Amino acid sequence: MTSKSKHGQLITPYGGHLVNLLVTGEERQALLAQANTYPSLQISDRNLCDLELLATGGFSPLNRFMGQADYQRVLTEMRLSDGTLFPIPITLTINKKDLPTREEWITLRDSRNYIIAVMRIEEVFLWDPTREARLVLGSNDPRHPLVSEMISWGDLCISGELKVLNPPTYYDFVELRRTPTQVRALFESMGLERVVAFQTRNPMHRIHEELTKRAAEKVAGGLLIHPVVGLTKPGDVDHFTRVRTYKALVDHYYDPSKTVLSLLPLAMRMAGPREAVWHAIIRRNHGATHFIVGRDHAGPGVDSTGKPFYGPYEAQEVLQQYAGETGVTPVPFEELVYLIEEQRYEEKGKVPAGATIASISGTQVRDEYLAKGKPLPEWFTRKETAEILAEVNPPKHKQGLCVWFTGLSGSGKSTVAQALIPMLLEHGRQASQLDGDVVRTHLSKGLGFSKEDRDTNILRIGFVAGEITQHNGTVVCAAISPYRQARNEARKMVGDDHFVEVFVNTPIEVCEQRDIKGMYARARRGEIKGFTGIDDPYEEPLNPEITLFTTETTPEENARKIIAYLVERGFLLKK
């Protein structure tokens, strides 16, 4: 817990002695043999990121996934049970049916079933994802990327002693993957006592270069460029591309005697102000004394109503409030803009009256430059960065695309989709089709119509659609997909910028009239249970990209409406 020495100097639990859960030597060999006899739990990629930072001390003073006392107080007060500041819950969840009986130890395995760690189960407790989202994220809006994910995490949280036997193995950028201890040792060897850290999950441009150099000069110390390469916001530029740009910048434009580039295997929560404090604590454990906080730090964008989840400078205010406890001094920056005549960057609030300014948003980079094959201006980004981004970002009309139809049974989804396919081919896009009925015959054979099975079906379609779009293919999906949560999860798998939700808004009475199979009539008589629109809900999209009406509009007209939208967005070239 935070305290003061006899000289009155603040002592924090961060940045001092780091937790180390890595087991080596003979003990590791003995535990590996035992691990194969224990019940196994396959953990998610998010859990794996958390476990790695627990093991290496990145989350110090935490030495395990949180128990109930720590968890509950973190939710309500941003503190561990002993009062130590810690704003984000770090938990390991499990489905009730998977909880081992009469077993003290379990083996934690990754998605490939490799042994990662063993854990003694000392606590088991229930958790409420709705409550956690409300308290930690400040919202239960399913457009928040974590809200739609949390519902699948399991019923229970488990906690106890951890022994990490095989931390994750990486084959990319190995020389940049340093533990907190290694980063601190590097700063010590460079003679740097004051270090400002920079958090990023995006490519770095001239504006970021300017900001980081100013920050290092301001603190009269070194610079830690510390990008997140674990889980970031769905749709972000992949870390392979990003790290290539970071390396190019650091190698050519930064002082090597004062700059360290190191990768952070963090699973972000996109929790805004709370996350800013968490990021500062993690960087303190890596040896930083200062932390750059920009506009909308760790913000996930806008909610279902189009309103930002967090205020633009809310994170700066909260981090400043807790600076004394974290031991990290925030270095806040306002938005920077480029002064054309003076050929330099300046904070927006300090721009001279009458000055001509230029700025390019991330959306503009993506949609107005890269998507159209237009070169980024030199004042905005270094040529090395521009070349890398252009190399991995084909023009918009060659990028992946998912058109996702949703609506009641009989609304006309498949009919409009069938009309759309040849129109896409006419524009040079060959499209795969994932129809709900066909998918249930093959990919989802054996699934029923419970909410869980319906969600599983949609997530399977979303996974396949995501794989297709990731490799710049086109896919048209037509499934009832009645629940917003599952549709939002599918959107995440595909990527928000490549997902076009089409709501086929046909009244239920019209759908019933079209029902040649008599399914609605059987549902009305009670012969079929859980039928969407009758005794099971259909949750209409809140902000679909396109809404179609089929009572007075033909399938061809509706398909052409979609084509017009795709041309406007740049997914199709004008004929």
C-alpha positions in Angstrom: 0.0 0.0 0.0 1.2 3.5 -0.7 3.0 5.1 2.3 5.5 7.8 3.1 9.1 7.3 4.3 10.4 9.1 7.4 11.6 11.8 5.1 8.1 12.3 3.7 8.9 10.9 0.3 6.0 9.1 -1.4 6.6 5.4 -1.8 4.5 3.5 -4.3 4.1 -0.2 -4.8 5.0 0.2 -8.5 8.4 0.4 -10.0 10.2 -1.2 -7.0 10.6 -4.9 -6.6 8.7 -6.7 -9.4 6.6 -9.8 -9.1 8.2 -12.8 -10.9 6.0 -15.9 -11.4 8.3 -17.6 -13.8 9.5 -21.0 -12.6 12.8 -22.4 -13.9 15.2 -25.3 -13.4 14.4 -28.5 -11.6 11.2 -27.1 -10.1 9.9 -26.3 -13.6 10.7 -29.8 -14.9 8.8 -31.4 -11.9 5.8 -29.1 -12.4 5.7 -29.8 -16.1 5.4 -33.5 -15.3 2.6 -32.8 -12.8 0.8 -30.4 -15.1 -0.2 -33.3 -17.4 -2.0 -34.9 -14.5 -4.1 -31.9 -13.6 -7.4 -30.9 -15.1 -6.9 -28.3 -17.9 -8.4 -25.0 -18.6 -7.8 -23.5 -22.1 -7.5 -19.7 -21.6 -8.3 -17.0 -24.1 -5.8 -14.7 -25.8 -6.9 -11.9 -23.4 -6.2 -14.1 -20.4 -2.8 -15.1 -22.0 -1.8 -11.4 -22.3 -2.8 -10.8 -18.7 -1.0 -13.9 -17.5 2.3 -12.8 -19.2 2.2 -9.4 -17.6 1.4 -11.0 -14.2 4.3 -13.4 -14.6 6.9 -10.7 -15.6 5.8 -8.0 -13.1 4.1 -5.7 -15.5 1.0 -5.7 -13.3 3.0 -5.5 -10.0 2.0 -5.6 -7.2 -0.5 -8.2 -8.5 0.8 -11.7 -8.3 -2.3 -13.6 -9.4 -5.7 -13.2 -11.0 -7.8 -11.2 -8.6 -9.7 -12.8 -5.8 -13.1 -11.6 -4.8 -12.0 -8.9 -2.2 -9.6 -7.3 -4.6 -12.1 -7.6 -7.5 -15.0 -6.0 -5.7 -13.0 -3.0 -4.4 -11.4 -2.4 -7.8 -14.8 -2.2 -9.3 -16.1 0.4 -6.8 -13.0 2.3 -5.7 -10.2 1.4 -8.2 -8.2 -0.1 -5.3 -7.1 -3.5 -4.2 -8.4 -4.8 -0.8 -5.3 -3.4 0.9 -6.0 0.1 -0.5 -3.4 0.0 -3.3 -4.5 1.9 -6.4 -5.4 -0.5 -9.3 -8.1 0.6 -11.6 -8.7 -2.4 -13.9 -10.0 -5.9 -12.8 -7.6 -8.7 -13.8 -9.7 -11.9 -13.6 -9.7 -15.4 -14.9 -13.2 -16.7 -15.7 -14.5 -20.1 -16.2 -17.9 -21.7 -17.1 -19.5 -23.3 -14.1 -19.7 -26.7 -15.9 -15.9 -26.6 -16.5 -15.0 -26.1 -12.9 -13.0 -29.1 -11.7 -14.4 -31.0 -8.7 -12.2 -31.9 -5.7 -9.1 -30.7 -7.6 -6.7 -28.2 -6.0 -4.5 -27.5 -9.0 -5.3 -27.0 -12.6 -3.2 -26.5 -15.8 -3.7 -23.4 -17.8 -3.2 -24.0 -21.6 -3.3 -21.6 -24.6 -5.4 -21.9 -27.7 -3.0 -24.4 -29.2 -3.3 -26.5 -26.0 0.3 -25.8 -24.9 1.0 -25.8 -21.2 1.5 -22.2 -19.9 1.1 -22.4 -16.1 -0.3 -24.3 -13.2 -2.7 -22.7 -10.7 -3.9 -23.6 -7.3 -7.7 -22.9 -7.0 -8.1 -21.0 -3.8 -11.1 -18.9 -4.6 -14.2 -19.3 -6.8 -16.8 -16.5 -7.0 -19.6 -15.3 -9.2 -19.3 -12.1 -11.2 -21.7 -9.9 -13.1 -20.5 -8.7 -16.6 -23.2 -6.0 -16.7 -22.1 -4.6 -13.3 -18.4 -4.7 -14.3 -19.1 -2.9 -17.6 -21.1 -0.2 -15.9 -18.5 0.4 -13.2 -15.3 0.0 -15.1 -16.3 1.1 -18.6 -19.1 3.5 -17.6 -21.4 1.9 -20.1 -23.3 -1.3 -21.1 -23.6 -0.1 -24.7 -22.8 -3.1 -26.9 -20.9 -0.9 -29.3 -18.2 -0.8 -26.7 -15.8 -3.6 -27.9 -15.4 -5.0 -24.4 -19.1 -5.1 -23.5 -20.0 -7.4 -26.4 -17.0 -9.6 -25.5 -17.6 -9.9 -21.7 -20.8 -11.8 -22.0 -18.9 -14.9 -23.3 -16.3 -15.0 -20.5 -18.0 -17.6 -18.2 -20.0 -17.6 -15.0 -17.3 -17.8 -12.4 -14.0 -16.1 -11.5 -11.2 -18.3 -10.1 -8.1 -17.2 -8.3 -5.1 -18.6 -6.5 -1.3 -19.2 -6.6 0.3 -19.1 -10.0 3.4 -20.8 -11.3 4.2 -19.9 -14.9 6.2 -22.7 -16.7 6.1 -21.6 -20.4 5.5 -18.0 -21.1 4.2 -17.3 -24.6 6.7 -17.8 -27.4 7.0 -15.2 -30.1 8.8 -15.4 -33.5 8.3 -11.8 -34.6 10.3 -8.8 -33.5 12.0 -10.9 -30.8 14.7 -8.3 -30.1 12.0 -5.8 -29.1 10.1 -8.0 -26.7 11.5 -7.0 -23.3 10.2 -7.7 -19.8 9.8 -4.9 -17.3 13.1 -5.9 -15.7 14.9 -5.8 -19.0 13.6 -2.4 -20.0 14.6 -1.0 -16.6 18.1 -2.5 -16.9 18.4 -0.9 -20.4 17.5 2.5 -19.1 20.0 2.1 -16.2 22.8 1.2 -18.7 21.9 4.3 -20.7 22.1 6.5 -17.5 18.5 7.6 -17.8 16.7 8.3 -14.5 13.8 10.3 -16.0 11.9 8.5 -18.7 8.7 9.5 -20.4 6.6 6.7 -21.9 4.4 6.9 -25.0 1.4 4.5 -25.4 0.2 3.8 -28.9 -1.9 1.2 -30.8 -1.8 3.1 -34.1 0.9 3.9 -36.7 3.1 6.9 -35.7 3.1 10.0 -37.9 5.0 13.3 -37.8 2.5 14.6 -35.2 3.4 11.7 -32.8 7.1 12.1 -33.5 6.8 15.8 -32.6 4.8 15.1 -29.5 7.2 12.4 -28.2 10.3 14.5 -28.8 8.8 17.5 -27.1 7.8 15.3 -24.1 11.3 13.9 -23.7 12.8 17.4 -23.9 10.2 18.6 -21.4 11.2 16.0 -18.8 14.9 16.3 -19.7 15.2 12.6 -20.0 14.8 9.5 -22.1 11.8 8.2 -24.2 10.1 4.8 -24.1 8.1 4.2 -27.2 5.9 1.4 -25.8 3.3 0.2 -28.3 0.6 -2.3 -27.4 0.9 -5.6 -29.4 -1.6 -7.7 -27.5 -5.3 -7.1 -28.0 -6.3 -3.6 -29.1 -9.5 -2.2 -30.6 -11.0 -4.5 -33.3 -10.2 -3.0 -36.7 -6.9 -1.5 -35.6 -3.9 -1.8 -37.9 -2.2 -5.1 -37.2 0.9 -4.9 -35.0 3.2 -6.3 -37.6 2.6 -3.3 -39.8 2.7 -0.9 -36.9 6.0 -2.1 -35.5 7.6 -1.9 -38.9 6.7 1.8 -38.9 7.9 2.3 -35.3 11.3 0.7 -36.2 11.7 2.8 -39.3 11.1 6.0 -37.3 13.3 5.1 -34.3 16.1 3.9 -36.5 16.2 7.1 -38.6 14.7 10.0 -36.6 15.3 9.5 -32.9 18.3 9.9 -30.7 19.5 6.3 -30.0 21.2 7.3 -26.8 17.9 8.4 -25.3 15.2 6.3 -27.0 14.0 2.8 -26.4 11.4 1.0 -28.5 9.9 -2.0 -26.7 6.7 -4.0 -27.3 4.0 -4.5 -24.7 1.8 -7.6 -24.8 -1.2 -5.9 -23.2 -4.8 -6.7 -23.7 -6.4 -3.3 -23.8 -9.9 -2.7 -22.3 -10.5 0.6 -24.0 -11.7 2.0 -20.6 -10.6 5.6 -21.1 -9.8 7.4 -17.9 -9.4 4.2 -15.8 -7.2 2.7 -18.4 -4.9 5.8 -18.5 -4.2 5.2 -14.8 -3.6 1.5 -15.5 -1.2 2.3 -18.4 0.7 4.6 -16.1 1.1 1.9 -13.5 2.4 -0.6 -16.1 4.9 2.0 -17.4 6.1 2.7 -13.9 6.9 -1.0 -13.6 8.9 -0.7 -16.8 10.9 2.2 -15.3 9.1 5.2 -16.7 8.7 8.3 -14.5 6.5 10.3 -16.8 3.7 9.3 -19.2 2.3 11.1 -22.3 -1.5 11.4 -22.2 -3.1 12.7 -25.4 -6.6 13.4 -26.5 -9.2 10.6 -25.8 -6.6 8.2 -24.3 -7.8 4.6 -24.7 -11.2 5.7 -26.0 -13.2 3.2 -28.1 -14.9 5.8 -30.2 -18.6 6.6 -30.1 -21.5 4.7 -28.6 -24.8 3.6 -30.3 -26.1 7.2 -30.3 -23.0 8.6 -31.9 -21.7 10.2 -28.6 -18.1 9.6 -27.5 -17.8 7.1 -24.6 -15.4 9.5 -22.8 -14.6 13.1 -22.8 -11.5 14.1 -24.9 -9.4 15.2 -21.9 -11.1 13.2 -19.1 -8.2 10.7 -19.0 -5.7 13.5 -18.4 -7.7 14.8 -15.5 -8.0 11.4 -13.8 -4.3 10.5 -14.3 -3.3 13.9 -12.8 -5.5 13.2 -9.8 -3.6 10.0 -9.0 -0.1 11.0 -10.1 1.1 11.1 -6.5 0.1 7.4 -6.0 1.3 6.0 -9.3 4.7 7.8 -9.1 4.2 8.8 -12.7 3.9 12.4 -13.8 1.5 12.9 -16.6 2.7 14.9 -19.6 -0.5 16.2 -21.2 -0.8 17.4 -24.7 -3.6 19.1 -26.6 -4.3 18.2 -30.2 -1.4 19.3 -32.5 -2.0 20.9 -35.9 0.4 21.8 -38.7 1.1 25.5 -39.4 1.5 25.6 -43.2 3.4 28.9 -43.5 5.7 28.2 -40.6 6.1 24.5 -41.5 5.9 23.3 -37.9 3.5 21.7 -35.5 1.7 23.6 -32.7 -0.9 22.8 -30.0 -4.3 23.8 -31.2 -4.9 26.2 -28.4 -1.6 28.1 -29.2 -2.1 28.6 -32.9 -1.5 32.3 -33.9 -4.5 34.2 -35.0 -5.0 34.0 -38.8 -2.6 31.1 -39.2 -3.4 28.6 -41.9 -3.4 25.1 -40.4 -3.6 21.6 -41.8 -4.5 18.3 -40.1 -5.5 14.8 -41.2 -7.5 12.5 -39.0 -7.1 8.8 -38.7 -10.3 8.4 -40.7 -9.0 10.6 -43.4 -5.8 8.6 -43.6 -7.8 5.4 -44.0 -10.6 6.6 -46.3 -9.2 9.6 -48.3 -5.6 8.6 -48.8 -4.9 4.9 -48.3 -8.3 3.7 -49.6 -7.9 5.7 -52.7 -4.3 5.0 -53.3 -3.4 8.6 -52.7 0.1 9.3 -51.2 0.2 10.8 -47.8 1.8 14.3 -47.7 5.3 14.6 -46.4 4.3 17.1 -43.7 2.0 14.5 -42.3 4.2 11.4 -42.2 7.7 10.2 -43.0 8.2 8.5 -46.3 9.2 5.2 -44.7 5.9 5.1 -42.8 3.9 6.1 -45.9 5.5 3.4 -48.0 4.8 0.7 -45.4 1.2 1.7 -45.0 0.6 1.9 -48.7 2.2 -1.5 -49.1 -0.3 -3.2 -46.8 -3.4 -1.1 -47.5 -4.8 -1.6 -51.0 -7.3 0.9 -52.4 -10.8 0.6 -50.8 -12.3 -1.2 -53.8 -9.8 -4.0 -53.3 -10.2 -4.3 -49.5 -12.3 -6.9 -47.8 -16.1 -6.3 -47.5 -18.9 -8.0 -45.5 -22.5 -7.1 -46.3 -24.6 -8.5 -43.4 -28.3 -8.8 -43.9 -30.5 -9.0 -40.7 -34.2 -9.2 -40.3 -37.2 -11.4 -39.5 -37.8 -14.7 -41.2 -39.5 -14.0 -44.5 -38.4 -10.4 -44.5 -36.6 -10.8 -47.9 -32.9 -11.0 -46.8 -32.0 -13.9 -49.0 -33.9 -12.5 -52.0 -32.2 -9.2 -51.9 -28.8 -10.9 -51.3 -29.4 -13.0 -54.4 -30.0 -9.9 -56.4 -27.0 -8.2 -55.0 -24.5 -10.9 -55.9 -24.5 -10.5 -59.7 -24.4 -6.7 -59.3 -21.2 -7.1 -57.2 -19.8 -9.3 -59.9 -20.7 -6.6 -62.5 -18.5 -4.2 -60.5 -15.6 -6.6 -60.3 -16.2 -8.1 -56.8 -16.5 -11.8 -56.5 -18.5 -12.5 -53.4 -19.0 -15.6 -51.2 -22.5 -16.0 -49.7 -23.3 -17.3 -46.2 -27.0 -17.8 -46.0 -28.5 -18.7 -42.7 -30.4 -21.8 -43.8 -27.4 -23.1 -45.8 -25.0 -22.4 -42.8 -27.3 -24.4 -40.5 -27.1 -27.3 -42.9 -23.3 -27.4 -42.9 -21.3 -25.2 -40.7 -23.8 -25.2 -37.8 -25.3 -28.6 -38.2 -26.6 -29.9 -34.9 -27.2 -26.5 -33.3 -30.7 -25.9 -31.9 -32.6 -22.6 -31.5 -31.8 -21.7 -27.9 -30.3 -18.2 -27.5 -26.9 -19.8 -26.8 -27.1 -21.9 -30.0 -28.3 -19.0 -32.1 -25.4 -16.9 -30.8 -23.0 -19.7 -31.6 -24.4 -19.9 -35.1 -23.9 -16.1 -35.7 -20.4 -16.2 -34.2 -19.5 -19.0 -36.6 -20.7 -17.0 -39.5 -18.9 -13.9 -38.2 -15.7 -15.8 -37.8 -15.8 -17.1 -41.4 -16.8 -13.6 -42.7 -13.9 -12.1 -40.8 -11.4 -14.6 -42.3 -12.7 -13.8 -45.8 -12.6 -10.0 -45.4 -9.1 -10.2 -43.7 -7.8 -11.6 -46.9 -9.5 -8.9 -49.0 -12.4 -11.0 -50.0 -16.1 -10.1 -50.2 -18.9 -12.0 -48.3 -22.6 -11.5 -48.2 -24.2 -12.9 -45.1 -28.0 -13.3 -44.7 -29.2 -14.6 -41.3 -31.9 -13.5 -39.0 -29.3 -12.8 -36.3 -31.9 -11.6 -33.8 -29.7 -10.4 -31.0 -27.6 -7.1 -31.1 -24.9 -8.6 -28.9 -24.1 -11.3 -31.4 -24.3 -9.0 -34.4 -21.9 -6.6 -32.7 -19.5 -9.4 -32.0 -19.7 -10.4 -35.7 -18.9 -6.8 -36.6 -15.8 -6.9 -34.4 -14.6 -10.1 -36.1 -14.9 -8.5 -39.5 -13.8 -5.0 -38.5 -16.1 -2.0 -38.2 -14.6 -0.4 -41.3 -15.5 -3.4 -43.5 -18.9 -4.3 -42.1 -22.1 -3.0 -43.7 -25.2 -3.9 -41.7 -28.3 -4.1 -43.8 -31.6 -4.1 -41.8 -34.4 -5.6 -43.9 -37.3 -3.9 -42.1 -40.4 -5.8 -43.1 -43.5 -5.9 -40.8 -44.1 -9.2 -39.2 -47.6 -9.5 -40.6 -46.0 -9.3 -44.1 -43.5 -11.9 -43.2 -46.3 -14.2 -42.1 -48.1 -13.7 -45.4 -45.0 -14.7 -47.3 -44.4 -17.8 -45.2 -45.0 -20.7 -47.6 -43.7 -23.2 -45.0 -46.2 -22.2 -42.4 -43.6 -21.7 -39.7 -45.3 -18.6 -38.3 -48.6 -20.3 -38.1 -47.1 -23.3 -36.3 -45.4 -20.9 -33.8 -48.7 -19.0 -33.3 -50.3 -22.4 -32.4 -47.5 -23.2 -30.0 -46.2 -26.1 -32.0 -42.8 -24.3 -32.4 -41.2 -22.7 -29.3 -38.7 -19.8 -29.4 -39.6 -18.5 -32.8 -38.2 -15.1 -33.6 -40.9 -12.4 -33.6 -43.5 -14.6 -31.9 -42.3 -15.9 -28.6 -38.6 -14.9 -28.9 -37.4 -11.3 -29.5 -35.9 -9.7 -32.5 -33.7 -6.8 -31.5 -33.7 -4.3 -34.3 -30.4 -2.6 -35.2 -29.9 0.8 -33.6 -27.7 2.3 -36.3 -27.5 0.0 -39.3 -25.6 1.3 -42.3 -28.6 0.6 -44.5 -32.3 0.1 -43.8 -34.4 -1.5 -46.5 -38.2 -1.7 -46.9 -39.6 -4.5 -49.0 -43.4 -3.9 -49.1 -43.2 -1.3 -51.8 -39.7 -1.8 -53.1 -38.5 -4.6 -55.4 -35.5 -6.8 -54.5 -33.6 -5.2 -57.5 -34.3 -1.7 -56.3 -33.1 -2.6 -52.8 -30.0 -4.2 -54.2 -29.2 -1.1 -56.2 -29.6 1.0 -53.1 -26.8 -1.1 -51.5 -24.7 -0.8 -54.6 -25.0 3.0 -54.5 -24.0 3.0 -50.8 -20.9 0.8 -51.6 -19.9 3.1 -54.4 -20.3 6.1 -52.1 -18.1 4.4 -49.5 -15.4 3.5 -52.1 -15.9 -0.2 -51.9 -17.0 -0.2 -55.5 -15.7 1.9 -58.4 -18.1 4.1 -60.2 -19.0 2.6 -63.6 
